[in-house]
Amino acid sequence: MSQPDTAKRVRPAATLALVRDGAPGLEVLLLQRTWQAAFLPGYFVFPGGAVDPLDPDVRAFTSGRGDDAISQTLSLDEGGADYMIAALRECLEEAGLLLAVDAQGRLPAGDHPVLGEGREALRREQTSFRALCERHGLGLPLDRLAYLGHWVTPPGAPRRFDTRFFVALAPPDQKAAHDGSETIDHAWLTPAEALAAHRQGRMSLGYPTLRTLRLIGDFPTAEALLRYAHANPPTASPSRPWPAHRGGAA
């Protein structure tokens, strides 16, 4: 017996909240999705997207934590590293930021070619994430990502995702830049600023994003947040279903 269509549409996905210590306090990067998107059009979200079938090929370029340890943290039999790889890949595509290190352990500077021509080639599917890492001698330090949450889009939404939320310190010498197609704007905001904009109707935020911002807002600095997140991964069960919206309708 075949599965219902709604079950078939649930895709594994990952999202990454990048944080930094700014003048007004702890800030997080939010991207605005295009108004033409089938899922959450016009909403502000963290960089992220679906896990790609090619993401497991990138495991050879990861460091810090192996798939077994990450999968255990995510309460999976295997493949936990692929969620983190997907989060980093999507962050490069959508926000122009890459948490990677070279052979000397240095993060790419803002003028690194992987952030320019490399990003564009990846977005246009002219290269793979593995090929970019190999070409530029970059590794992905997965131990710098901390697990924050697990959300599953409820039935009835135009797209359904089984999404793992992560948090990491933003690369300090890189500048965020939305891609102009999937994402049309971006902003570094304190959680309080983002939540206030949402309450005032100036910024649309989905329920998982709201909950994550409230969690992040409990911490005064990025270091305090990451220390907590690394030591306190979420429980095995995903958070309760949340209302997804399209065009303002539930």
Secondary structure, DSSP 8 states (H G I E B T S, - for coil): ----HHHHTEEEEEEEEEEEEETTEEEEEEEEE-TT-SSSTT-EE-SEEE--TTGGGGGGGEESS-HHHHHHHTT-SS-HHHHHHHHHHHHHHHHS----B-TTS----TT-GGGTHHHHHHHTTSS-HHHHHHHHT-BEEGGG-EEEEEEE--TTSSSEEEEEEEEEE--TT------SSSEEEEEEE-HHHHHHHHHTTSS---HHHHHHHHHHTT-SSHHHHHHHHHH----SS--------BTTB-
